[in-house]
Amino acid sequence: MTILQTLILGILQGITEFLPISSSAHLILVPVVTGWQDQGVAFDLAVHVGTLLAVVLYFRKDLLAITRDGIMSVVKRQQVGQSRLAWAVVLGTIPTGLAGLALMDLIETSLRSVSVIVITTLVFGLLLGIADASNRAERDLNRLTWGDVAFIGLAQAISLIPGTSRSGITITAGLLLGLTREAAARFSFLLAIPITALAASLKIIELAQSELVVEWTHFLLGGVTAFITAIIAIHFFLQWLNRFGMMPYVIYRLILGAVIYFVLLH
């Protein structure tokens, strides 16, 4: 990899990881379009760690509060503060973790095709638009039921299919349940933390078991670039959420899906 490739892929991962436009689709498609070699396990690990640190830093106050309350709820054996939200994040992560472990080979082979990405980009982009347009915005996170959490968790599991977008489908699920945009986005970002940590852990294991030599310059540059751009992306996404809604991302996904189809498949 060149320094330019590292910067471009790091920026791309940082921007797309938390926007509802699918980071996996972009990282799979860029080497196809440009003819670059696959970026490899070490680079994937670097950018995952970068985006994980970004979302942890951005939501550090929320994380400290819900982690503290979650632990205290176990000690006191009763609900404490935001402990219900803490356990909602845990429950919402389980379906994705199980699906990832069971279907990893399928996800890494058959489902990484360009045709799959075109379909998921278009279908889940349209579903996001429908959910946003029909959203009643009646509920915040305090009114989440365990059934709601399970529904959003199952939706997140579907995001393992490239092109779906983890943030996109979890926000879609939240909007369909009547959550406000802010509540749906906040829960989506909180859910990103354990699943991104799990993904990074699997990459570490894969890297440790391989004989790959880590190019530390690219590793660090990719991670730092993803970290910086992810923080910026999260900030502006939340700032613009009520002003623009989900329609810009829906339009982008429809254009992206059409371009992929006509350039790579037609």
C-alpha positions in Angstrom: 0.0 0.0 0.0 1.1 3.5 -0.7 0.7 6.4 1.7 -2.1 7.9 -0.5 -4.0 4.6 -0.5 -3.7 4.4 3.3 -5.0 8.0 3.7 -7.9 7.4 1.3 -9.0 4.2 2.8 -8.6 5.5 6.4 -10.7 8.6 5.5 -13.3 6.4 3.8 -13.6 4.1 6.8 -13.9 6.9 9.2 -16.6 8.7 7.3 -18.7 5.7 6.3 -18.5 3.6 9.5 -21.1 5.6 11.4 -23.1 7.1 8.5 -25.9 5.0 7.1 -24.2 4.3 3.8 -22.1 1.1 4.6 -18.4 1.2 5.2 -17.9 -2.4 4.2 -19.4 -1.7 0.7 -17.0 1.2 0.2 -13.9 -0.7 1.4 -14.8 -3.7 -0.8 -15.6 -1.6 -3.9 -12.6 0.8 -3.8 -10.0 -2.0 -4.6 -12.3 -3.3 -7.3 -12.7 0.1 -9.0 -9.1 1.2 -8.6 -7.3 -2.1 -9.1 -5.6 -1.8 -5.7 -4.7 -4.9 -3.8 -6.9 -5.9 -0.9 -5.8 -3.8 2.1 -5.3 -6.8 4.3 -6.1 -7.8 7.9 -3.7 -5.5 9.6 -5.2 -2.4 7.9 -8.7 -3.6 8.7 -7.7 -3.9 12.3 -6.1 -0.4 12.4 -9.2 1.3 11.0 -11.5 -0.7 13.3 -9.5 0.4 16.3 -9.5 4.0 15.1 -13.3 4.1 14.7 -13.8 2.3 18.0 -11.7 4.9 19.8 -13.6 7.7 18.1 -17.0 6.6 19.2 -15.8 5.7 22.7 -14.3 9.2 23.1 -17.3 11.0 21.6 -19.7 9.2 23.9 -17.4 8.9 26.9 -19.8 10.6 29.4 -22.7 8.4 28.3 -20.5 5.3 28.5 -19.2 6.0 31.9 -22.7 6.7 33.2 -24.4 3.6 31.7 -21.4 1.3 32.6 -21.5 2.5 36.2 -25.2 2.1 36.5 -25.1 -1.3 34.8 -22.6 -2.6 37.4 -24.5 -1.0 40.3 -27.7 -2.7 39.1 -26.0 -6.1 39.5 -24.6 -5.2 42.9 -28.0 -3.9 44.2 -30.1 -6.3 42.1 -32.4 -3.5 41.0 -32.6 -0.9 38.3 -30.1 2.0 38.8 -30.2 5.2 36.7 -29.4 4.2 33.1 -28.8 0.5 33.9 -31.7 -0.5 31.7 -29.9 1.1 28.7 -26.7 -0.6 29.6 -28.3 -4.1 29.5 -30.2 -3.1 26.3 -26.8 -2.5 24.6 -25.6 -6.0 25.8 -28.8 -7.7 24.6 -28.8 -5.8 21.3 -25.3 -7.0 20.6 -25.9 -10.8 21.1 -27.7 -11.5 17.8 -24.9 -10.0 15.8 -22.1 -11.7 17.7 -23.8 -15.1 17.3 -24.5 -14.5 13.6 -21.0 -13.4 13.0 -19.5 -16.5 14.6 -21.9 -18.8 12.7 -21.8 -17.3 9.3 -18.3 -15.7 9.0 -17.1 -17.9 6.2 -20.3 -17.2 4.1 -20.0 -13.4 4.9 -16.3 -13.3 3.9 -16.9 -15.2 0.6 -20.2 -15.4 -1.2 -21.8 -12.3 0.3 -18.9 -10.0 -0.6 -19.9 -10.0 -4.3 -20.7 -6.7 -6.1 -24.2 -7.9 -7.0 -25.0 -8.4 -3.3 -23.7 -5.0 -2.5 -25.9 -3.4 -5.2 -29.0 -5.1 -3.9 -28.4 -4.3 -0.2 -27.4 -0.7 -1.0 -30.6 -0.1 -2.9 -33.1 -2.1 -0.8 -31.9 -0.9 2.6 -31.5 2.6 1.4 -35.1 2.7 0.3 -36.2 1.1 3.6 -34.3 3.8 5.5 -36.2 6.5 3.5 -39.6 4.8 4.2 -38.8 4.5 7.9 -37.8 8.1 8.2 -40.8 9.4 6.2 -43.3 7.4 8.3 -41.6 7.9 11.6 -43.9 9.0 14.4 -41.0 10.2 16.7 -43.0 9.4 19.8 -40.5 7.7 22.0 -37.1 8.1 23.5 -34.7 5.5 24.9 -36.4 5.4 28.3 -39.4 3.8 26.6 -37.5 1.0 24.8 -39.0 -2.4 25.6 -37.0 -5.6 25.6 -38.9 -6.6 22.4 -37.7 -3.3 20.8 -34.1 -4.1 21.7 -34.3 -7.6 20.3 -35.8 -6.2 17.1 -33.0 -3.7 16.7 -30.4 -6.3 17.6 -31.7 -8.7 15.0 -31.6 -5.8 12.5 -28.0 -5.2 13.4 -27.2 -8.9 12.7 -28.4 -8.4 9.1 -25.8 -5.7 8.7 -23.1 -8.4 8.5 -24.2 -8.6 4.8 -21.9 -6.1 3.0 -23.8 -3.0 1.7 -26.5 -3.1 4.4 -24.9 -0.6 6.7 -24.8 -1.3 10.5 -25.8 2.2 11.5 -28.3 2.4 8.6 -30.3 -0.7 9.5 -30.2 -0.1 13.3 -31.5 3.5 12.8 -34.1 2.2 10.4 -35.3 -0.3 13.0 -35.4 2.4 15.6 -37.4 4.7 13.4 -39.9 1.9 12.5 -40.4 1.4 16.2 -41.3 5.1 16.6 -38.1 6.3 18.2 -37.0 9.9 17.6 -34.1 10.4 15.2 -31.9 11.3 18.1 -32.8 8.3 20.1 -32.4 5.9 17.2 -29.0 7.4 16.3 -27.8 7.4 19.9 -28.7 3.7 20.4 -27.1 2.8 17.1 -23.9 4.5 18.1 -23.9 2.8 21.5 -24.5 -0.6 19.9 -21.5 0.1 17.6 -19.1 0.0 20.5 -19.3 -3.7 21.6 -19.7 -5.0 18.1 -16.7 -3.0 16.8 -14.6 -4.2 19.8 -15.6 -7.8 18.9 -14.7 -7.3 15.2 -11.3 -5.8 16.2 -10.7 -8.7 18.6 -11.3 -11.2 15.8 -8.9 -9.3 13.6 -6.3 -9.4 16.3 -6.7 -13.2 16.6 -6.5 -13.6 12.8 -3.4 -11.4 12.6 -1.7 -13.2 15.4 -2.3 -16.6 13.8 -1.0 -15.4 10.4 2.5 -14.8 9.3 1.8 -11.4 7.9 4.3 -8.6 8.6 2.6 -5.5 9.9 3.6 -2.3 8.1 3.4 -0.1 11.1 3.5 3.2 9.2 0.4 2.3 7.3 -1.2 0.7 10.4 -0.8 3.8 12.5 -1.6 6.3 9.7 -4.8 4.3 8.8 -5.9 4.1 12.4 -5.3 7.8 13.1 -6.9 8.9 9.9 -10.0 6.8 10.6 -10.1 8.1 14.2 -10.1 11.7 13.2 -12.6 11.4 10.3 -14.9 9.2 12.4 -15.2 11.9 15.2 -15.9 14.5 12.6 -18.5 12.3 10.9 -20.3 11.5 14.1 -20.4 15.2 15.2 -21.9 16.5 12.0 -24.3 13.6 11.5 -25.8 14.3 14.9 -25.7 18.1 14.3 -27.6 17.8 11.0 -29.9 14.9 12.0 -33.1 17.0 12.5 -32.3 19.5 9.9 -31.8 17.2 7.0 -33.1 13.8 8.2 -32.2 10.6 6.4 -33.0 11.7 2.9 -29.5 12.8 1.9 -28.2 9.3 2.8 -31.1 7.6 1.0 -30.4 9.6 -2.2 -26.6 8.9 -1.9 -27.3 5.1 -1.6 -29.6 5.1 -4.6 -27.0 6.9 -6.7 -24.2 4.7 -5.4 -26.2 1.5 -6.2 -27.0 2.7 -9.7 -23.4 3.7 -10.4 -22.1 0.3 -9.1 -24.7 -1.5 -11.3 -24.0 0.4 -14.5 -20.2 0.6 -14.1 -19.4 -2.9 -12.7 -22.3 -5.1 -13.6 -24.0 -3.8 -16.7 
